[in-house]
Amino acid sequence: IIKLLIGYTAVKAKNFRGKTALDIFQENPSGDQDLANRIPDESARNIILIVSSLIAAATYQAALTPPGGYLQDSSSNPTANSTVINANSSSMATGKTHGARDSIRTGSRLYGYAMLNSLAFFTSIATIWATTFTVEANALFHIPIPLLCLAYSVSRIVQIPQDREVEAIYLLVLAVFCLIAVFCVPVLWR
């Protein structure tokens, strides 16, 4: 059968883009022409990769430094057993104790911000992963992305005060869902 096909097949035939079958095969290491057609050309992929990388970097930085920053002092309610009042004590205004590493901003707005920031981070990581998925690379190429996602998730969870465990659970669920999505998108894309 193959001998019959070879005699009637135009090996040098070109498609509407002016490429032979061998050209298409060499440009697409995965061998999946349908996937190659759905992914934009090289320059568009480079632009998408640059923008996604910038978004990932900005959202990662935003995770490390929450809005308003961190409190620099600790308070154990010094006014309870003392007649000395410290004019610079932030516990005077709130009446609550705090640690030196607590976030200045708290509440639902902070956690809404954390959720949206996490969603933007994981979406940009998924875009990077999907854009570079067709690149034939060794395992060392695929290891840093999950580690970056894990580091991001841990930094988010560590920032949440112990009395706000519900928000930590929501962020953990979002992180796990996004990690699964990041690694399943390219597989489902095929």
N, C-alpha and C positions, 0 to 999 in steps of 0.2 A: 504494500500500500504506500509506503514511504517513497519507494522508487517512482511510483506513478505520480505522487504529489510533487516531487522535486522537478519532474519534467514539465509540469504545467504551472509552477509557481514562479511569479516574477519577484525574485529576491531583491532586486534593485528598485522595486516600485516604491513611489513616495505617496504619502497621504496629502491631505489638503494643506497641511502645515509645511510640506516639503521635507518630511523626514521619512527615512526608511525604517523597517522593523528593527534593524540592528541599532539605529540611532536612538529609537524610543527605548529599547531595552537597556542600552548603556547609560542613558540619562536617568533611568528609574531603577535604582538598585533593588528595590523591593519586588520589582517585576509586576506590580499591580497597576495597570494602565488606568483603570477607573479611578483609583486613588490619585494618581498623578494628574488626571484631568480636573479633579475637584480642588486640588491645591493650586493657588495662583503661581505665576511665574516667579523666577528667582528673585527679581528686584522687589516684587510685592511681598514675598516671604521674608526678605531681609528687613523691610520696613515694619512688618507685623512683629517680627522678632525683636527689633530695637524698641518699639513702643511697649511691647509686653514686658521686656526686661526693665525698662524705666518704671513702669507701673509696679512691678514686683519689688524693685528697689525702694521706691517711695513708700509703698504700703508696709514693707518690712521695717523700714525706719520708723514709720508711724506706730508700729507695734511696740518698738523698743522705747519710744518716748510718747507717752499718752498726752492728750491735750491738757495743758496746764502744768505738766511735769509732775515731779514728786515732791513731797514734803521733805524738808532738810533737817527737821528736828523731831525729837520724840516728846510725847507728852504723857504723863501718868497722873493727870489732874492734880497739879501742885497746890491748888487753892483749897483742897479739902482739909488739910491739917496745918495750914500756914497762914500767917497774916501778911506775908509778903506777896505782892501781886506783880507779876512780870508783864510789862506793857507789850512785849513782843510775843507773848504766848498765843498761839493760834487756838489753843484749847479754850481760851476765855470766850471766844465768839461762839463756839459750837457746844461747849460743855462736854465734848467727847474726847477720849484719849486717842492718840494715833501714834504710829511708828514712823521712823525716818524714811522708810521706803514706800509709804502709802501714797497712792495717787491723790493729787489735789482734788481733781474732779471725781465724783462718784455718782451713782444713781443710774436711772434707766437711759439717760442720754449718752452716758459714757459707754454703756453696754450696747446700745444701738450703734454707736460709732464703731465699737470693736467688731460687731457683727458685719457691718457694711465694709469695714476695712479688711476683715478676713475674707469676705466674699470676693472683693476686688483682688486680693492677693492670690487666692486659689484659682480664680478665673484667669488671671494673667499667667500663672504657672501652667494651667491646662492649655492655654494658647501656645506657650513656649514648647510644651511637651508635644502637642499636636503638630506644630510647625516643624519641629526637628525630628519627628517620628520617622519620616521617610529617609532620614540620613542614616546610612549604614555605619553604626558605631559599635564599639565594644562595650562591655559591661561598665567600665569606668565612666562612660558618658552618662549612663542612666542612674548611677548611684547618688550623685550630689543632689538631684532634684528632690527625691523623697527625704533626704537628710535635711535639706533647707526647709521643707514643709514641716518636718518634725520639730526643728529648732524654732520655727515661727509659732507653732502650736504650744510648745512648752513655754515660750516667753509670754504668750498671752495668758496661759493658765496661771503662771507664777504671779502675774500682776494682780490677780483678783484677790481681794481681801477674803479672809477665812469666813467671815460672816455672810458672804455672798456666794455660797456654794451652788445655788441654782443657776446663776449666770455662768459659773465655771462649767457646769454640766452642759448647758446650751452651747457654749463655745467648743467644748470637747466633741459634742455630737456634730456640730458644723464642721469641725476640723476633720473628723473621721469621714464624714460624708464627702467632703471636698477632696480628701486624699484618695478615696475610692473612685470618685468621679475623674480626678486628674489621670489616674492610671487606666481607667476603663474607656475614656473618650477615644483615645487613638485605636484601641482594639475594636470598638464598635464602629469607628469611622471606616474601617476597612470593609 
